[in-house]
Each structure stands twice: as structure tokens, then as C-alpha cells.
Amino acid sequence: MFDPQGGVLNQTLIVVENEKGNVVRAIKTNELGKFVTSPLPSGRYAIKVPKTPFSFATMKIELTGKEMEELEIRSK
């Protein structure tokens, strides 16, 4: 997770919502700006960054039961 200048954003809240808009995970990034969540069932999810001074687009992902590659999230 990075700010517009490429700086790492640690302790930033990440929210994962299911298709119905229900929060299924809430995690904070570590000192490297990375986060890991426990496994989720297959389906479509939205990854949001709700509380930060920077602007982030909602990321839409679809899980299919396989391990996902690392995502890079950058603010606008």
C-alpha cells in the first residue's frame, strides 16, 4: 500500500466486503505496507481503504479457490 509519492502506508485499515456489501475482513497493513487475510470462500469481493487522507479506488476481485498473487494498492 503506497501514497501518491510511493511512500509505504503502514497501519492503514483495509476492509474486504462481500457482494452484499457486508464487511468480511478488516485488516491493517504492516510496516512494509503489506497485509494478509485469512482465507475467504470463492466469490466476488471489494477491497476498500476507508480511513486515510489519501484517495483509493475500490478494487474488485474474484476468488476462485486458488491463492491470489500479491496486489499493489496505490493512492490516486
SVG drawing of the C-alpha trace seen along z (x, -y; Angstrom):
<svg xmlns="http://www.w3.org/2000/svg" viewBox="-26 -14 35 38">
<polyline fill="none" stroke="black" stroke-width="0.4" points="0.0,0.0 1.5,-3.3 0.8,-7.0 1.0,-9.1 4.7,-9.6 5.4,-5.9 5.8,-6.1 4.7,-3.0 1.5,-3.3 1.7,-1.2 -1.1,-0.6 -3.6,-1.6 -7.1,0.0 -8.1,2.3 -11.8,3.5 -12.9,6.5 -16.6,6.6 -18.6,9.4 -21.0,8.9 -23.8,7.9 -21.6,5.1 -21.0,6.8 -17.6,6.5 -16.0,9.9 -12.4,8.8 -10.8,5.7 -7.0,5.7 -4.2,3.2 -1.1,3.0 2.3,3.8 5.4,1.7 6.1,2.7 2.6,1.6 1.5,5.2 -1.5,7.1 -2.6,10.7 -6.1,12.0 -7.3,15.4 -8.8,17.5 -12.1,16.4 -14.6,18.5 -14.7,18.3 -16.7,15.3 -16.5,11.6 -15.2,9.1 -14.4,5.4 -11.2,4.1 -11.6,0.6 -9.4,-1.8 -11.9,-3.8 -9.9,-6.0 -6.9,-7.7 -6.1,-11.2 -5.4,-9.7 -7.9,-8.7 -8.1,-5.0 -10.3,-3.4 -12.3,-0.4 -10.6,2.8 -12.9,5.6 -11.6,9.1 -12.9,12.6 -11.6,15.5 -11.8,19.0 -10.2,21.2 -6.7,20.6 -4.0,18.5 -4.0,14.9 -1.0,13.1 0.1,10.0 -1.9,6.9 -0.3,3.4 -2.6,0.7 -1.6,-2.9 -3.5,-6.1 -4.6,-8.4"/>
</svg>
